[in-house]
Amino acid sequence: MTDEPLVIVTIRVGRAVAARKPWIVTDMLQDPLFAEGRDGAANSLIRAAFSVPVLEGNEAIASLACHYTATHT
């Protein structure tokens, strides 16, 4: 087992929390904003995902995420 799926989740969730807005990747193998996680995505079943930060005031206290095995547009 590798850490690649964890890298995929960390990139997606980290960007959503940092930006304090949803982050959507419709195709992990093509999206230029997901370039650093592309190798991990190529070796996993995950092809698309979104992450939404949960905010309390201005602080992110959690993140909700959904993963897809096919691309989404």
N, C-alpha and C positions, 0 to 999 in steps of 0.2 A: 504494500500500500504506500502511496506517496502523499505528500502534503499538497498536491496540486488543487484538489477541490477546496481545501481550506484557503488557498491563495485566491481562488475565484470569489469566495464569499467575502474575504477580507477586503478585496478591492471594491466590490460592489457596495457593501455595507458602509465601509469607510468613507466613500465618496458621498453617499446619501447623507450620512450623519454630518460630515464636514460642511456640505453645502446647505444643510437643513432643508432639503427638498428631495422629492423622489428622483431616483436614478434608474433609467430604463435602458436595457441592452437587448435589442431585438435580434441580434445575431452576433454571438461572441467571437466567431471566427472572422468577421468582417468589420466590426465596429472599431474605428480608429481610437476611440476613447478607452477601449478595452485591450489595447495592444500588449500591455505588460502581463495580462492574464491569458493570452491566446494559447500558449503552450499547454497550460493546465486545462483549458476548455477543450482543446483538441484531444486530450487524453481522458475526457470524462463524458458522461451522457448529457451534461447541461449545455444547451445551445442558446438559451435566452433566459432573462431574469429581470426582476425589478426589485427595488428596495425602497422602503418608505421610512423615514425617521419618525419616531414618536417623540414629540416635543412637549416639555412642560415649561411654559414660559419661553425662554430663549435657550434652554438646555435640552439636548438630546438625551433621553433616558432609555431609549430602546430603538430597535429597528425591526420592521416586518419585511419579510422577503418571500418571493415566490420564484420557483425555478421551473423551466420548461425543457423538455427533451427535443423540441423542434423550434425553429425560428418563428418569430412573431412579428407582424408588421402592423 
